[in-house]
Protein backbone atom coordinates (compact mmCIF):
# COMPACT_ATOMS: atom_id res chain seq x y z
CA UNK A 1 0.00 0.00 0.00
CA UNK A 2 1.07 3.58 -0.54
CA UNK A 3 1.80 5.97 2.23
CA UNK A 4 4.01 8.85 3.16
CA UNK A 5 6.85 8.48 5.61
CA UNK A 6 6.10 9.04 9.31
CA UNK A 7 4.68 12.49 9.98
CA UNK A 8 7.70 14.14 11.61
CA UNK A 9 9.75 17.08 10.35
CA UNK A 10 13.34 16.34 9.39
CA UNK A 11 16.19 18.54 10.59
CA UNK A 12 16.48 19.79 7.01
CA UNK A 13 12.83 20.81 6.85
CA UNK A 14 13.00 22.52 10.25
CA UNK A 15 15.95 24.58 9.10
CA UNK A 16 14.24 25.48 5.84
CA UNK A 17 11.07 26.42 7.71
CA UNK A 18 13.00 28.61 10.12
CA UNK A 19 14.76 30.35 7.26
CA UNK A 20 11.46 31.02 5.55
CA UNK A 21 9.75 32.25 8.70
CA UNK A 22 12.10 35.18 9.32
CA UNK A 23 10.62 37.58 6.75
CA UNK A 24 7.11 36.52 7.75
CA UNK A 25 7.43 37.60 11.37
CA UNK A 26 8.66 40.96 10.17
CA UNK A 27 5.33 41.54 8.46
CA UNK A 28 3.61 41.66 11.83
CA UNK A 29 0.57 39.68 12.91
CA UNK A 30 -1.84 42.58 12.63
CA UNK A 31 -0.92 43.42 9.06
CA UNK A 32 -1.01 39.80 7.95
CA UNK A 33 -4.40 39.15 9.52
CA UNK A 34 -5.83 42.26 7.94
CA UNK A 35 -4.51 41.30 4.52
CA UNK A 36 -5.97 37.81 4.83
CA UNK A 37 -9.35 39.36 5.54
CA UNK A 38 -12.50 37.84 6.96
CA UNK A 39 -13.88 34.46 5.98
CA UNK A 40 -17.38 33.19 5.44
CA UNK A 41 -19.04 29.80 4.97
CA UNK A 42 -19.46 28.80 1.33
CA UNK A 43 -20.10 25.87 -1.00
CA UNK A 44 -21.83 23.83 1.70
CA UNK A 45 -18.89 24.10 4.11
CA UNK A 46 -19.46 25.47 7.62
CA UNK A 47 -16.45 26.44 9.70
CA UNK A 48 -16.41 24.68 13.10
CA UNK A 49 -14.37 24.27 16.28
CA UNK A 50 -13.39 27.94 16.33
CA UNK A 51 -11.82 28.00 12.89
CA UNK A 52 -10.52 29.83 10.96
CA UNK A 53 -7.19 29.80 12.71
CA UNK A 54 -4.82 32.40 11.30
CA UNK A 55 -1.07 31.80 11.43
CA UNK A 56 0.53 35.09 10.32
CA UNK A 57 4.03 33.74 10.94
CA UNK A 58 3.26 30.93 8.47
CA UNK A 59 1.20 33.02 6.03
CA UNK A 60 -1.44 30.37 6.50
CA UNK A 61 -5.04 29.91 7.56
CA UNK A 62 -6.44 26.61 8.85
CA UNK A 63 -10.10 25.64 8.59
CA UNK A 64 -12.11 22.73 9.98
CA UNK A 65 -15.45 22.01 8.41
CA UNK A 66 -18.83 20.52 8.82
CA UNK A 67 -19.32 19.34 5.23
CA UNK A 68 -23.09 19.09 5.38
CA UNK A 69 -22.94 15.31 5.05
CA UNK A 70 -20.38 15.12 2.25
CA UNK A 71 -17.83 13.50 4.60
CA UNK A 72 -18.96 11.81 7.81
CA UNK A 73 -15.92 9.76 8.78
CA UNK A 74 -14.27 12.76 10.49
CA UNK A 75 -14.49 16.56 10.18
CA UNK A 76 -11.87 17.47 7.57
CA UNK A 77 -9.44 20.36 7.71
CA UNK A 78 -7.79 22.52 5.06
CA UNK A 79 -4.68 24.69 5.23
CA UNK A 80 -4.32 27.58 2.78
CA UNK A 81 -0.89 29.21 2.44
CA UNK A 82 -0.35 32.48 0.63
CA UNK A 83 2.87 34.05 -0.72
CA UNK A 84 4.33 37.24 0.79
CA UNK A 85 3.09 39.21 -2.21
CA UNK A 86 -0.51 38.32 -1.24
CA UNK A 87 -0.05 40.30 1.96
CA UNK A 88 1.66 43.19 0.20
CA UNK A 89 -0.71 43.72 -2.75
CA UNK A 90 -4.39 43.68 -1.70
CA UNK A 91 -5.68 44.07 -5.26
CA UNK A 92 -3.83 41.26 -6.97
CA UNK A 93 -5.30 37.83 -7.77
CA UNK A 94 -3.18 34.70 -7.58
CA UNK A 95 -3.05 31.27 -9.22
CA UNK A 96 -3.85 28.22 -7.09
CA UNK A 97 -1.95 24.99 -6.50
CA UNK A 98 -4.08 22.19 -5.06
CA UNK A 99 -1.49 20.07 -3.26
CA UNK A 100 -2.48 16.62 -1.97
CA UNK A 101 -1.02 14.58 0.89
CA UNK A 102 -0.03 10.92 0.98
CA UNK A 103 -1.62 7.89 2.62
CA UNK A 104 -2.02 8.60 6.33
CA UNK A 105 -1.20 12.30 5.93
CA UNK A 106 -3.29 15.38 6.51
CA UNK A 107 -3.68 19.05 5.65
CA UNK A 108 -0.49 20.01 7.52
CA UNK A 109 1.79 17.50 5.85
CA UNK A 110 3.20 19.79 3.17
CA UNK A 111 4.16 22.51 5.68
CA UNK A 112 4.93 20.61 8.90
CA UNK A 113 5.50 17.01 7.92
CA UNK A 114 8.65 17.51 5.87
CA UNK A 115 7.32 19.49 2.92
CA UNK A 116 8.75 22.87 1.93
CA UNK A 117 5.68 24.87 0.89
CA UNK A 118 6.61 27.80 3.13
CA UNK A 119 10.08 28.04 1.64
CA UNK A 120 8.82 27.65 -1.91
CA UNK A 121 6.05 30.25 -1.59
CA UNK A 122 8.73 32.73 -0.63
CA UNK A 123 9.93 32.35 -4.21
CA UNK A 124 6.70 31.79 -6.15
CA UNK A 125 3.46 33.79 -6.26
CA UNK A 126 0.89 31.05 -5.75
CA UNK A 127 -1.82 30.22 -3.22
CA UNK A 128 -1.38 26.63 -2.03
CA UNK A 129 -4.50 24.74 -0.92
CA UNK A 130 -3.81 21.62 1.15
CA UNK A 131 -6.96 19.69 2.12
CA UNK A 132 -7.48 16.57 4.17
CA UNK A 133 -8.24 13.75 1.77
CA UNK A 134 -8.88 10.83 4.08
CA UNK A 135 -6.24 8.44 5.35
CA UNK A 136 -6.67 6.09 2.40
CA UNK A 137 -9.27 7.43 -0.01
CA UNK A 138 -7.04 7.73 -3.08
CA UNK A 139 -9.05 10.93 -3.59
CA UNK A 140 -12.16 9.13 -4.81
CA UNK A 141 -15.63 9.21 -3.36
CA UNK A 142 -16.45 6.09 -1.34
CA UNK A 143 -18.98 4.27 -3.47
CA UNK A 144 -19.64 1.48 -0.95
CA UNK A 145 -19.48 3.10 2.51
CA UNK A 146 -21.20 1.78 5.60
CA UNK A 147 -24.52 3.52 6.37
CA UNK A 148 -23.89 6.93 7.89
CA UNK A 149 -20.20 6.86 7.00
CA UNK A 150 -20.24 8.75 3.73
CA UNK A 151 -16.75 9.69 2.61
CA UNK A 152 -17.04 11.68 -0.61
CA UNK A 153 -13.49 13.01 -0.65
CA UNK A 154 -13.43 13.79 -4.35
CA UNK A 155 -16.61 15.88 -4.12
CA UNK A 156 -15.46 17.51 -0.88
CA UNK A 157 -12.29 18.78 -2.55
CA UNK A 158 -13.60 19.63 -6.01
CA UNK A 159 -17.15 20.81 -5.24
CA UNK A 160 -16.62 22.35 -1.82
CA UNK A 161 -13.00 23.17 -0.95
CA UNK A 162 -12.01 24.85 -4.21
CA UNK A 163 -15.22 26.96 -4.41
CA UNK A 164 -14.76 27.89 -0.72
CA UNK A 165 -11.20 29.06 -1.41
CA UNK A 166 -12.26 31.02 -4.48
CA UNK A 167 -14.99 32.71 -2.40
CA UNK A 168 -12.64 33.66 0.44
CA UNK A 169 -9.24 34.35 -1.14
CA UNK A 170 -8.11 36.47 -4.06
CA UNK A 171 -7.69 33.61 -6.52
CA UNK A 172 -7.54 33.39 -10.29
CA UNK A 173 -9.74 30.28 -10.81
CA UNK A 174 -8.76 29.97 -14.46
CA UNK A 175 -5.10 29.47 -13.43
CA UNK A 176 -4.86 26.32 -11.34
CA UNK A 177 -2.48 23.38 -10.94
CA UNK A 178 -2.73 20.11 -9.02
CA UNK A 179 0.03 18.00 -7.50
CA UNK A 180 0.66 15.49 -4.76
CA UNK A 181 2.88 12.81 -3.28
CA UNK A 182 2.31 9.05 -3.19
CA UNK A 183 -1.47 8.55 -2.77
CA UNK A 184 -1.73 12.28 -3.48
CA UNK A 185 0.28 11.81 -6.68
CA UNK A 186 -2.36 9.32 -7.82
CA UNK A 187 -5.00 11.85 -6.73
CA UNK A 188 -3.36 14.60 -8.78
CA UNK A 189 -3.24 12.44 -11.92
CA UNK A 190 -6.74 11.07 -11.39
CA UNK A 191 -8.50 14.34 -10.53
CA UNK A 192 -6.33 16.15 -13.06
CA UNK A 193 -7.89 14.16 -15.90
CA UNK A 194 -11.40 13.86 -14.43
CA UNK A 195 -11.55 17.66 -14.05
CA UNK A 196 -9.29 18.38 -16.99
CA UNK A 197 -10.81 21.83 -17.56
CA UNK A 198 -9.76 23.00 -14.10
CA UNK A 199 -6.00 22.47 -14.21
CA UNK A 200 -3.25 23.65 -16.54
CA UNK A 201 -0.54 21.62 -14.81
CA UNK A 202 -0.64 18.13 -13.24
CA UNK A 203 2.20 16.78 -11.07
CA UNK A 204 2.83 13.43 -9.40
CA UNK A 205 5.68 12.73 -7.01
CA UNK A 206 5.98 8.98 -6.33
CA UNK A 207 2.34 8.56 -7.29
CA UNK A 208 1.15 5.55 -9.32
CA UNK A 209 -0.82 5.87 -12.54
CA UNK A 210 -2.31 2.46 -13.29
CA UNK A 211 -4.66 0.22 -11.27
CA UNK A 212 -5.56 -2.20 -14.07
CA UNK A 213 -4.88 -5.92 -14.53
CA UNK A 214 -2.09 -5.35 -17.04
CA UNK A 215 0.97 -5.90 -14.83
CA UNK A 216 2.10 -6.96 -11.35
CA UNK A 217 2.61 -3.38 -10.20
CA UNK A 218 -0.84 -2.27 -11.40
CA UNK A 219 -2.32 -5.20 -9.44
CA UNK A 220 -0.48 -3.89 -6.37
CA UNK A 221 -1.97 -0.43 -6.89
CA UNK A 222 -5.46 -1.90 -7.25
CA UNK A 223 -4.93 -3.81 -4.01
CA UNK A 224 -3.84 -0.65 -2.21
CA UNK A 225 -6.91 1.25 -3.40
CA UNK A 226 -9.11 -1.62 -2.19
CA UNK A 227 -7.59 -1.93 1.28
CA UNK A 228 -6.75 1.65 2.21
CA UNK A 229 -10.19 3.09 3.24
CA UNK A 230 -9.78 1.15 6.50
CA UNK A 231 -6.92 3.44 7.45
CA UNK A 232 -9.39 6.17 8.41
CA UNK A 233 -9.54 4.17 11.66
CA UNK A 234 -6.20 5.81 12.47
CA UNK A 235 -8.17 9.03 12.94
CA UNK A 236 -11.67 7.99 14.03
CA UNK A 237 -12.11 4.29 14.78
CA UNK A 238 -15.86 4.44 15.32
CA UNK A 239 -16.65 6.02 11.95
CA UNK A 240 -14.10 4.43 9.62
CA UNK A 241 -15.15 2.40 6.61
CA UNK A 242 -13.84 -1.08 5.86
CA UNK A 243 -11.58 -2.07 3.00
CA UNK A 244 -13.45 -2.10 -0.29
CA UNK A 245 -15.45 1.03 0.54
CA UNK A 246 -13.95 3.06 -2.31
CA UNK A 247 -15.14 1.13 -5.37
CA UNK A 248 -16.87 -1.87 -3.82
CA UNK A 249 -15.80 -5.47 -3.19
CA UNK A 250 -14.25 -6.12 -6.63
CA UNK A 251 -10.54 -5.51 -7.14
CA UNK A 252 -11.08 -4.30 -10.72
CA UNK A 253 -14.55 -2.71 -10.87
CA UNK A 254 -15.80 -0.92 -13.96
CA UNK A 255 -15.80 2.42 -12.12
CA UNK A 256 -12.00 2.26 -11.80
CA UNK A 257 -11.56 3.00 -15.51
CA UNK A 258 -12.92 6.51 -15.03
CA UNK A 259 -10.22 7.23 -12.45
CA UNK A 260 -7.29 5.27 -13.87
CA UNK A 261 -4.80 7.73 -15.41
CA UNK A 262 -3.39 5.31 -17.98
CA UNK A 263 -6.89 4.67 -19.38
CA UNK A 264 -7.55 8.38 -19.91
CA UNK A 265 -4.42 9.53 -21.71
CA UNK A 266 -6.06 12.01 -24.08
CA UNK A 267 -7.14 14.19 -21.18
CA UNK A 268 -3.49 15.02 -20.49
CA UNK A 269 -2.88 16.32 -23.98
CA UNK A 270 -1.94 20.01 -24.01
CA UNK A 271 -1.45 19.96 -20.24
CA UNK A 272 1.84 20.34 -18.46
CA UNK A 273 2.50 16.90 -16.92
CA UNK A 274 5.36 16.50 -14.41
CA UNK A 275 6.25 13.00 -13.13
CA UNK A 276 8.98 12.04 -10.67
CA UNK A 277 9.83 8.82 -8.83
CA UNK A 278 12.86 7.23 -7.23
CA UNK A 279 14.20 3.75 -7.89
CA UNK A 280 13.76 2.66 -4.26
CA UNK A 281 17.29 1.35 -3.63
CA UNK A 282 18.27 -0.75 -0.65
CA UNK A 283 21.75 -1.82 -1.66
CA UNK A 284 23.38 1.20 -0.01
CA UNK A 285 22.85 -0.53 3.35
CA UNK A 286 26.22 -2.23 3.28
CA UNK A 287 27.97 1.02 2.36
CA UNK A 288 26.59 2.56 5.53
CA UNK A 289 28.15 -0.15 7.65
CA UNK A 290 31.62 0.96 6.57
CA UNK A 291 31.05 4.54 7.71
CA UNK A 292 31.40 6.10 11.12
CA UNK A 293 27.95 5.16 12.34
CA UNK A 294 27.49 2.41 14.84
CA UNK A 295 26.29 -0.84 13.24
CA UNK A 296 23.09 -0.95 15.28
CA UNK A 297 22.15 2.64 14.41
CA UNK A 298 22.75 1.97 10.72
CA UNK A 299 20.61 -1.14 10.89
CA UNK A 300 17.79 0.69 12.67
CA UNK A 301 17.88 3.48 10.11
CA UNK A 302 17.73 1.01 7.26
CA UNK A 303 14.76 -0.81 8.78
CA UNK A 304 12.92 2.51 8.69
CA UNK A 305 13.67 2.83 4.96
CA UNK A 306 12.63 -0.68 3.97
CA UNK A 307 8.94 0.13 3.70
CA UNK A 308 9.55 3.26 1.64
CA UNK A 309 11.89 1.41 -0.70
CA UNK A 310 9.31 -1.31 -1.21
CA UNK A 311 6.63 1.22 -2.12
CA UNK A 312 8.90 3.06 -4.55
CA UNK A 313 9.79 -0.24 -6.18
CA UNK A 314 6.09 -0.61 -7.03
CA UNK A 315 5.57 3.01 -8.02
CA UNK A 316 8.52 3.51 -10.33
CA UNK A 317 7.69 0.76 -12.91
CA UNK A 318 4.04 1.80 -12.68
CA UNK A 319 4.83 5.44 -13.42
CA UNK A 320 7.34 4.37 -16.08
CA UNK A 321 4.57 2.46 -17.87
CA UNK A 322 2.40 5.57 -17.75
CA UNK A 323 5.22 7.66 -19.20
CA UNK A 324 5.74 5.10 -21.95
CA UNK A 325 2.02 5.21 -22.78
CA UNK A 326 2.15 9.01 -22.97
CA UNK A 327 5.13 8.72 -25.32
CA UNK A 328 3.25 6.26 -27.52
CA UNK A 329 0.34 8.71 -27.68
CA UNK A 330 2.71 11.61 -28.49
CA UNK A 331 1.60 13.51 -25.36
CA UNK A 332 4.25 15.83 -23.97
CA UNK A 333 5.31 15.24 -20.37
CA UNK A 334 8.35 15.48 -18.11
CA UNK A 335 9.27 12.14 -16.51
CA UNK A 336 12.39 11.25 -14.55
CA UNK A 337 13.40 8.19 -12.56
CA UNK A 338 15.79 9.47 -9.91
CA UNK A 339 18.54 6.99 -9.03
CA UNK A 340 19.15 6.52 -5.32
CA UNK A 341 15.89 8.19 -4.27
CA UNK A 342 13.18 6.50 -2.27
CA UNK A 343 9.70 7.13 -0.86
CA UNK A 344 10.50 9.98 1.52
CA UNK A 345 10.59 13.74 2.01
CA UNK A 346 14.07 14.22 0.63
CA UNK A 347 12.68 13.19 -2.75
CA UNK A 348 9.34 15.02 -2.53
CA UNK A 349 10.76 18.32 -1.30
CA UNK A 350 13.23 18.28 -4.18
CA UNK A 351 10.42 17.37 -6.61
CA UNK A 352 8.32 20.35 -5.53
CA UNK A 353 11.26 22.75 -5.80
CA UNK A 354 12.09 21.45 -9.29
CA UNK A 355 8.45 21.46 -10.38
CA UNK A 356 7.37 24.95 -9.36
CA UNK A 357 9.23 27.14 -11.90
CA UNK A 358 7.70 25.32 -14.85
CA UNK A 359 4.32 25.24 -13.14
CA UNK A 360 4.43 28.98 -12.49
CA UNK A 361 5.25 29.64 -16.14
CA UNK A 362 2.15 27.73 -17.23
CA UNK A 363 0.08 29.54 -14.59
CA UNK A 364 1.42 32.90 -15.75
CA UNK A 365 2.55 33.73 -12.21
N, C-alpha and C positions, 0 to 999 in steps of 0.2 A: 504494500500500500504506500501511498505517497504522503509525505509529511514534511514539514520544515524541521530544522534542528531545534533542540530545546530552546524555549523562549527566555533567553538570558543574553544581555548585551555583552559583546566581546570587549576586551580592552581597547581594541582598535576603534570600535564604534563609539565607545564612551569618549575617547579622545576627539574623534571627529565631531561628535555632538557638542562637546565643550567648546571646540573651536568655532562651531557655527553659532553657538548661543551668545557669544560675546556681543556682536553687533545688535542682537535682538534686545538684550537687556537695556542697551543704550537708548532704544526707542522710547522706553518708559511704558509702564502698564496702562496708564490712563490714555495715552495717545493710541496705543494698539487697540484697546477695547473700543475706543470711539470709532476708529477706522473700520473695525470689524462689524460695527453696527448692532442693531437689534435683530432678533430672529423670531420667526413665527411658524406655527404649524402649517404644513402644506402636504399635498399629494397623499393624504390619508395617514400621515405620520404625526403623532402627538408626542411632544417632548415630555419625558417623565424623569422622576428621581432627582429633580433639581437641575437637570440639564437645561440650557447649554452650560458647559464649563469652559470658560475662556482660559487659555494659557498663553499670555502675551509673550513670555520668554521663549515659547516654542512656535510662535506665530500660528497657533492651532486652536481649534474649537472642537470639543467633544460633545456628542449628542447620544442620548439613549432614548429609544422610542417604544411606544405602544404602536404596533403596526396596524391596528384595526382588524386583527385576525389573519393577516398575511403570513406571519410567523408566530407560532405559539410554543415552540420548543424552549425559547428563552428570549428575553427582550434584547434585541440587537443594538449595538452601538456603531457610531461612525465618527471617525476623526477627519477633519478637513484642515489642511495646512496650506497657508498662503505664502507667497514670496514677499520679501521686503518691499518690493515696488507696489504691492497691493496696499500696504499701509501708508505709502508715501504719495500715491496718486489716486484720490478718491473718485475720479471720473473714468478711469480706465477699466476695460473689461479684459478678462484673462481666459486663455484656453484651460481645459480641464484634462487631467490624467486620472482615470479610474484605475487604482492600483490594488490588486487583490492579494490576500494572504494565502499561505499554504495550509495543508491539513493540520488541524489542531491550533492554528494561529487565531489572531483576532485583529481588531481595528487598530491596535497600537503596534503591531508587529514591525511595520516598515519604518517606525520612528524610534521605538524603544527595544525592539527585539533583535537588533543587529543591522537593520536597514539604515540607509543614509539619506532619507528624504529631506531632513533639515539641512544637511550640508548641500545637497544638490539644488534645493530651492533657493539657496543663496545665489546660485549661478544662473538659474533658469526661471523665467517668468511664467509660472504655471501653478494653478490651483490643483492640489493633489487630494483626491477623495478616497479614503480608505475605510470601506465598510466591513463589518462582520459579515461572514458568508457561511456560517455554520462550520462545525468542526470537521465535517466530511461530506459536504453537499455536492462537491464538484460544480458548484454554482448552477445547479439545475433546481427547478421546483421538485419537491417530493411528490411523485405521482401515486404512491401507495403508502401514505402515512397511516399511523394508527388514528382512530377517531379522536378529535380534539387536539391533535399534535401536528397541525398543518405546518409545513416548513417550505414555503414558496420563496426560496432565496433568490432565484432568478428574477421573479416579479418584484420582490422587495427592492433589489438593487436598481433594476431598469425602470420600473414604473413608479417607484416611490423615492428612493434615495437621490437619483439624478435630478428629477423634477424638484425635490426639496432643495437641493443645492443651488439649482438655477434660480429658484425663487428667493433665496436668502443671501447669495453671494453674487458678486459682479462677474458673472461668467460669460463666455462666448460659446453658446451651445453648439454652434456649427463647427467649432474647432475642438474636437475631443480625441483622446487616445485612450487605449486600454492596455494594461500589462499586468503581469503577476508572476509569482514564483510557485513551482511545484504544482499543487492542486490549483493554485491561482493562475499558473501559466496555462493549464488546460482551460480554466475559466475564461481567460483572456482570448484564447483562440476560439473557443466555443461561442461565447457571447459576441466576440468580434465579428463572426460570420452570421450569427443569427440576427444581429442588429447592425448589419453591415452599413446602413445609412448613417449610423451615429458616429462611427470612428474612422479617422483618417489613418491612424497608425495602430498596429496590433503587435504586442510583444510578449514572448514567452521565455522565461528563464527556468530551465529544468522542468518544463511542463510538457506532458505527453500530448500526442495529437492523433491517436488512433486507438479505438476501443473495439475493433472488429475482430473477426475470427481469422484474420489473414496471417498472423504470425504469433510466436510465443509471447513476445513483448506486448502485443495488443491484447492478447488473452489476459495478461497480468494487469493491464490497465482496466479492462472490463471487470476483473475480479475486485480491484480496488474500489471502483465506483459502486459495485454491489455492496461491499462490506462496510464502507466508511460512514454511512449515516449513523451507525451505532455509536460513533465517537462523540456525538453530542452529549452522551452520558458523562463525558468529562466535565461538562459545564452544569447540566441539570439532569440528574439521573432520572427523576420522576417523570420527565416530559420528553425524554429522548425517543427517537424511533429506532426500530430494529434494522439490521442489514436488509437490503432489498427495498427499502422505502423509496429510493430515488426513482427507479424505473420499473419496479415490480420484481417478482421472484425470478424471472428469466435473466440469464447472464447476458444474452444478446437480444434484447427486445427491439421491436420495430422502431420505437421512439428514439432509440440511441442514434439512428442515422441522421436525425435532424440536428443533433448536437455534435456528432463526430467530425472534427475538422477535416480529416483526410477524405471524407465523403462529400465535402462541400467546397471543393477547391476554387471554383469560379468566383466565389464570394470574396476571395482575397485578391482578385485581380484589380490592379490600379490602387491597391492599398500599400502602405509601407508595412512590411512584415519583417520583424526582427526576432531571430531565434538563437538561443544560446543554451548549451549544455556542456557538462564536463564528461570525462570518460570514466569517472568513478574508480580511480586506481586504489589498489591496496598493497602493491608490491614495494612501496616505499617504507613499509614497516621495518624491514631488516636494516635499511639505511639508518633509521632512527636509533637502532640499538648500538650503533658504532659512534654515536655522538656523545655529548656530555651528560645527557639525561640518564637518570637512574633507570635500570631495566624495567622495574615495576611501573614507574610513572609512564614510560613509553608504551608499555603494554596496556595500561588503563586508558591512555589517550587513544590508542588505536581501536580498542573495543568501542569507544564512543563514536568512531568514524565508520565502523563496519556497516551500520544500518544505512547511513547516508550513501556509502559507496554502492551498496546493493541496490538502492533506489535509482541512483544515477546510471547504474548498469542496465536497468530496464528502460529508463527515459532516453538515453542517448541513441540506441538503435531505433527507438520509436520515433523520435524527432528527426533522425536521419532519414527514415522512410518517408516522412511527411515532406522533408526538403526535397528528396528525390522526386516525389510526386509533383511538387510545385515546379521543379525543373522540367519534368516531362510535359507539363501543361504550359510551359513558357510563361510562368507567373514569377515576376521579380520578387526576390526576398533576400535577406541577409542571414545566412546560417553559419555558425561556427561551432565545432567540437573542440573544446578547450582541454588540451592534454594536462593531466595532473590535477584537474579540478574535480571537486565532488559536490555533494548535495548539502551545501552549507552557505553561511552568510558571506564568506570571503568571495565566493563565486557571484552571488546575487548582487552584492553591493557593487562589485566591479561591472556586472552586466548593466545595472541601472545607470551608472556613470557613463559607460560607453554608449548606451542607448539614447540618452536624453538629447544630445546635440542634434542628431538626425531627426528625432521626434519633434523637437522644437522648430526645426526648419519646415517640416510638413505642416505643423500647427501655426506657422507664421507668427511665432512668438519672439 
